[in-house]
């Protein structure tokens, strides 16, 4: 008997709810339809520009001797008299025959007792050997 009452109650609910209308209308929205390929506008992607390469710069102290030598020149000064003193005026180290110096301009001074002083600017080029022959004149 309880199952009959339950069945009647369910039947009543189904009929009652099925006959009711919603208080707010349900609006269906149309989904956008894809357009045919002929009418679609295709925007080309911007061109890919490769990034500039990153160049690492090593500290000066870590530079390889071969790289430094490539931008240097060798200097030889051949004085007469042979015992003349040779100085490069715009560098700190003492002059040594065949010394390697960065490319650039240098002031060369050659002196000897009893001779006139010789002073001249020279240009030393990278990867080149410069020979400067100096004949000092007696005083």
Secondary structure, 3 states (H helix, E strand, C coil): CHHHHHHHHHHHHHHHHHHCCCCCCCCCCCCCCCCCCCCCCCCCCCCCCCCCCCCCCCCHHHCCHHHHHCCEEEEEEEEECCCCEEEECCCCCCCCCCEEEECEEEEEEEECCCECCEEEEEEECCCCEEEEEEECCEC
